[in-house]
Amino acid sequence: MLLAKTLIGGAKACLPDSVFLRIAHRHKVGRFPNIRNPETFNEKILYRCLYPDPRYIDLTDKLKVREYVAQKVGPTHLIPLIANPEAFTEDVYERLPSAFVMKANHGSGFVKVIKDKNDTPFQKLAALSKQWLSTPFYRVARERHYRTIEPRIFFESLLLDEDGKVPADLKVHVFNRPSGEQTLFITVISDRFGAIPRGDTYDAAWKWQDIWVGHYPRSETPAPPPENLDSVISVARALASEFEYVRVDLYESNGNIYFGELTFTPGAGVFPIRPDEVDYAWGRLFDVDLR
């Protein structure tokens, strides 16, 4: 069994990007995609994976994007940067505060929350950072704009809410039409680092949507809107203004709105959305520049 999985994994690694993504789309979404004339949201995202706008590279880099955010909405929306070392050494570790977040700039999921440094020795974090830095994220899902991002480890301040939990991820999907019409949906990932993370989607008026995005289960009841919903929407609109579509990830903490990342190819175009009609509806909300 192990040998079979190894051979299958090796075969997938050798596939051209377009073939790899077609197969992944069929497996996870349930149909083969139309890449030449993409219609659904996932098809258009998949097209972006194969033919990315050159701007995506620096704006996907979680360190370089900070300059763009500061210019667009001001540096007050940036999570304080504690350290951005050339190499993660024990000396760097010793200078870190007792609580922080370790991240890598070149992909998704490279996040380690540290609430008490005494519980996580340097050796453990060093091994994790080495694993991250040695992972060519482009090869994971074939999102081509990740290919030239130079991997770096960095450390940010840890944001916590009144209950001592990491604030919910506010993933704002911003769609811009050539007419100037703008449509927003907000997917809220609550208790992401807890026992049972939840994923719920709302429109800009905070109306709970019958939409299931990705693998997170929905909550049994809708959550109250963020205290500063208008500010969340305003920041997201500003950061997304130059693009047909981008997902702007934000956090609300102690009355402040903080930037997380810009995501131009969420789910690499193979992200299940239910009901299926939403995949088509979201696809109609933006255009891609076909080549």
N, C-alpha and C positions, 0 to 999 in steps of 0.2 A: 504493500500500500504506500509506504513512504517513498519507494523508488518510483512508483507511478506518479505520485504528486510531484516529485522532483523533476521527472521528465516532462510532465505537463507544464510546470512552471517554466522550465527552460525553453520549451516550445513557444510559450506565450511571449517570453522575453525577446524572441527572434522575430516576432511578427512586426510588419510595418505599422506605423501609428494608426493609419486609417483602418486597417483590418482589425487591429487590437480594439479600437474604440467601437467599431461596428459590432463586434462580437460581444463586448461588454454591455453595449446598449441593448442588444437583443436579450442578453441574459437578465439584466436588471430592470429594464423598462418593459420588455415583453414584445418588442418588434424591431426589425432591422431599420436603421435610420435612413432618411433621405438626406444625403450630405450635399448633393449638387443644388437642390432647392429646398433647404431646410424650412420646415413649417412650425414644428412644435418648439417649445422652450428648450427642451433637452437637445433637439437637433441643432438649434442655433448656438447653444453653448458648446456642443461638440464641434461645430464648425469653427468656433473661436479657438478651441484647443489646437486645431490643425493649422489655422491661419490667424494667429494672434496679431493684434495691433501692437506695434513696437513699444507704445507707451506702457503696455501692461507690465513690461519687465521691471522697471524701477518702481512702479506703483504697487506691484505685488511683493516686492522686497520689503519686509516689515521694518527695516531700518531706513532705507532710502525714502519710503513713502512719508515719513515724518515731516520732511521738508515741504512736501506738497500740502499736507494737512495744515501745517503752520501758516502757509501762504493763503490757503483757502478760507479757513475758519479761525485761525489763531492758535498759538501754542498752548493756550489754557485747556484745549481739548485733547492734548497728548498726555498719556500716562507717563509720569516721571520716569526717566531713564536713569537707572542706578549705575550700570556699567555696560560697556561695549568693548570687551577686551580683545586684543589680537589673539590671545590664547587663554583658555580657562586653566589657571594654575591654582595651587593651594593658597598662594598669596592673595589672589583675586577673591577666592572663597572666604578667606579670613576677614576681608574688608567689607563683605556683604552684610547688610543688616540681618536681624533675626528672622524677618519675614520678607519674602520677595517672590517673584515669578521668574523662572528661567524659560527662555524661548529660543528657538532658532528662526532665522529670518527667511528661509528658503522653501518653506512648505507648510502644509496644514497638519495640525495635530501635535506639533512640537511645542508642548506647553507642560511645565511642571510647576505646580503650586506648592510653595514651601511656607507653612504657617509658623514653624519653629525650626530654625536651622539645626538645633541640637539633635533633632530627630533624624536628620539626613546628613550623614558624613560626606566629606569632600569626595571620597573614592566612589561613592554611589552616583553622585551628580556628574563626576568626571566621566564615568563609564557611559552614562546616559547621553552626555553631550557628544562623546566620541561616536556613539551609535547614530545620533542625529546627523552629525557633520559628515558621516560616511554614507549617508542615504541620498542617492541622486533622485530627488523628488520627481523630476520629470519622468523617470522610468516607472514610477508607481502608477500614474494614470495618463501619461502621455500628453500633459498640458505643456505645450512647447515653449511658452514664455518663461517657464521655470528653468530652462536648460542653462542659461548663462548667469543665473544669480549665484554669486559667490557665498557659500554657506558661512554664517557667523552665529555665534552664541551671544545673547545679550540678556540683561536682567532689568526688570521693571518693578516698580512699587506694586505691592499687593493691594488690590481694592477689595474691601469687605463691606457688606451691608450691616444693618443694625443687629442682625442675628448671627453675625460672624461668618456669613457665607459669601462666596464669590457672587457678585451681581449677575443677574440674568443676561445672556447674550441677546441683544436686540439686533437681529439681522434684517436690515431694511432693504428690500428689493425695490430699486428705483428704475422705472421704465420711462424713457424720454422719446416722444414721437417728434418727427420733423416739424409738425405743426406747433410745437411748444407744449402740447399736452403732456402732463406728467402723472403717472400712476404709481402708487406706493402700496406695498404689502409688507408687514412686519412679522417675521417669524421669531418667536420668543423661545429660546432654549433656557428653561429654568432648572435650577439645581444641577447644573452640568456636571459638577464634580461630586454629586451626592449619590444616594442609593438608586433613585429612580428619576433620571432626567426626563423632562417633558418638552414637547415641541408643539407650539400653538401658533397659528397665523391669524393676523388681524389686518383689516384695511386701515387707511389713514385716519378714519374716524373711530378707530378701535372697536369695530364690529367683528366679532369672532367669526372666522371663516370655516366652512366645512371642507377643510383642506388638510391633507396629511402629507407632509414634506419629509422625505428621508426616512430614517429608521426610528426616530423618537416617537413614543406613544403620545397621544394627545391627553390633555388634562380632562378631568370630569366636568369642570366648570371653568368659564373664562376668568382670567385674572384682571384685576383693576388696571387701568392704564398707568404708565409711568407718571410720576409727579410732574415731570417736565416734558410731556409728550410733544408739545409744540416745538420745544427746543430740539428734541431728538429728530423730528421731521425736518426742521430748518437746517440742521447740520448735515443730515443725509442728502437733502436736496442740493446743497452747495457743493458737497464733495462729488456728487454724481452728475453735475450739470454738463460736463463735457462728453458724456458717453451715452450711447443708445440704451445701455443697461449696465448696471453694476450693483452688486450687493455691498452695502455699507454696514459694517459691524460696529456697533456702539455699545457702551455701558452707561447706566445711570448709577452714580454713587454719591451719596450725601449731597444731593441736589445738583451735582455737576454731571456733564455729559462728556464721556471719554471715548476716544477713537480706538478701535480694535484693529481692523484691517479692511482693505478693499479686495473684493473677490469678483473677478471677471468671468470665471468659469466654474461656478459652484457645482460640485458633484461631477465635474469633468464631463457633463452631458449624459451621464448615466444615472441620474438621481431620480428614484421613483417619486412620482407625485400622484396622489390620489384625491379625488377621482381623476381618471385619465383625461377627462375633458379639460381640466385645468392646465395640463401640459400644452394643449392647443390654444387655450384662451391666453395664457401668458406669452405664448409664441407670437400671438397677434399684436402684442403690446410694444414690440420693438423690431427693428430691422437689422440685418447684418450686411456688411459690405462684401458682397460675393465677388470672388476673384476668378 
